[in-house]
Amino acid sequence: MSEDARAAARERVIESMEQSAEVYGLSRSAGRVYGVLYFAADPRSIPELVEETGYAKSTVSNVTRTLTRLGLVHRRSSEGGGRRVRFEAEPDVWFILQDVFGQYIRRELQTTLRAVERAEAQLPEGDSRERERIRQLESTYEDLQEIVQLASGYSAAELREALESYDG
């Protein structure tokens, strides 16, 4: 495969990471910085990321701080004890889905479940049809919370094995 073909393939994946970042409430720049780091052979400094992404230093600095806080990127000291901090991507995408994005899903489920519970409490006593519909919704969200909690404790291979053994 030529270097041009490799670069095009990398760019396609990085663009996808930009779009995914937006879906999960992050900026496109966070997706691009993560993607550049994901494909980097070695950790990158902020000036190197500025050069590779074309973003302003302040943008890269803010993005690396956010990505580090989320566990998507890890800070590394420069070789030889230098002061320049370097960054590398968390390569385990399953970890990212479990830990980071699982937090977003859990928070969304909790918010929706609280709203459903408040709605049920506001219903007049005689409104059994609406109450039953809300209870069904509440039960579904409670099940989803349990599924997310269970799934976050297993590796992808363990989940696959469990599902395959259940399926028969």
N, C-alpha and C positions, 0 to 999 in steps of 0.2 A: 504494500500500500504506500502510495507516495505521501510525502509530507503535506502536500496541499489537501489530499483526501483526508488525512488524519486531522488537519486543522479544521476542515469543513465539518467533520463528524463531531469534533469537540465543540465547535461553535453551535451546532444544532442542539447538543445536549445542554450547553450553558444557557441558550435562549429558552429552553424548556424549564430550566431551573429558575430563570427570571420570572416566568409566568407562574410557576408553582409558588414562588415566594409571595407573590401578590395574593394568591388564593389563601395563604395562611397568615395574611396580615403583615407581611414584611414588604420592604420596598424591592423594586426590580433590581436596584443596585446591590442589595443584599444577596439576591439570587446570583447575580453576575460574579460578585466577589467570591461567594462560596464556590461557584463553578470553576473559576480560575484556580482557586486553591485546591479544589478537588483533583484537578488534572495536573497540578504542579508536581514536579519530581521532588522538589525540596521546599521547605517553608519559605514564605515570602515576607519581605518587609513592607511597610506602608509605602515607601517610595517606589518599590517594585510593583506593588499593586496599582498605584497611581498610573505608572507607565503602561501596565498591561490592560487596565480597564478604561483609561482615559478620563476617569473621574477626578474631581478635585481632592486634594489631600484631606480636607475637612470631611468630605463625604466618606472617603475610605476609612478614616479614623473612626467616625461615628458608626459605620457599618461593622467594622471589625469589633468594636466594643459591644454592639448589640449581638452579633453572632457568637462572640465569646461568652457573653452572659447566658445565651440560650444553649450553649454546649455544642454548637455547630462548628465552631472554630476553636482551636487551642493555641494559646500563646507559647512561644518557645524562645529561649534565650539564644542570642547569636553565638556561633561557634567561637571558641577562644575567649569566652567571657566578655565579649563586647556588650555595649549598652543597647544596641539596636534590637528591638523586639521583632520577632518573626512570627508568622501565623501559618497554621496548617489546618486543613479541613478534617473534620471527623469523617473518616471513610465509611463507617458502618451505617449505611442508610437505614437499616432496620432500627438501630438505636435512635436515630433521628425521628423516625415515625413513631416509635414507642414513647420516647421520653418527651421530646419537644412538642410535636404536633398532637400527641396524646393529651398534653396539658390543655391545648386549645379545644380539643373535642370535649374533654371532661368539663371544662369551664362552660362551653356552650350548652351541654346537656344539663348541667346544674342550673344555669340561668333559665332555660326553657322549663325545666321541672318546677322551679320556684314559681314561675308565672302561671303554670297550669294549676298548681296547688292554690295559689291566690285566687284564681278564677273560680275554682271549685268552692272555696270558702265564701265567695260573693254570691253564689247562686241562691235563689229563693228556695225554701223547703220543698215546695210541690213540683219542682222542675226535674223530674226523674230522668227524662230522656237526655237532657243536656248533662246532667250529673254523670250518667252512665258513659256518655261519649268522652267526657273529661277524664273519668277514671280509667277508661281504656287507653287514652293517650298517656296518662300518668304511668300506667303499668308498662307501656311500651318504652317510655323514656327510662324507667327504672331498670328494665331489662337491658337497654342499650348501655347504661352506666355499668352494669355488672359485666357485660361483654367486654367493654373497653378496659375495665379493671383487670379482668382475667387475661385478656390478650396482651396487656402490657407487662405481664410477668414471664412471658415465654419468648424464646427465640423464634425466628421464622421457621426454622427446621422443626422445632418442637410443636408449633401450631399445625404445620402441614402434616406431621405424623399423627397428631391427635385427630385432625379432621379426616384423614384417610382411614384411620382405624374406626372411627365413628361411622363413616360412610359405608363401610362394609367390605 
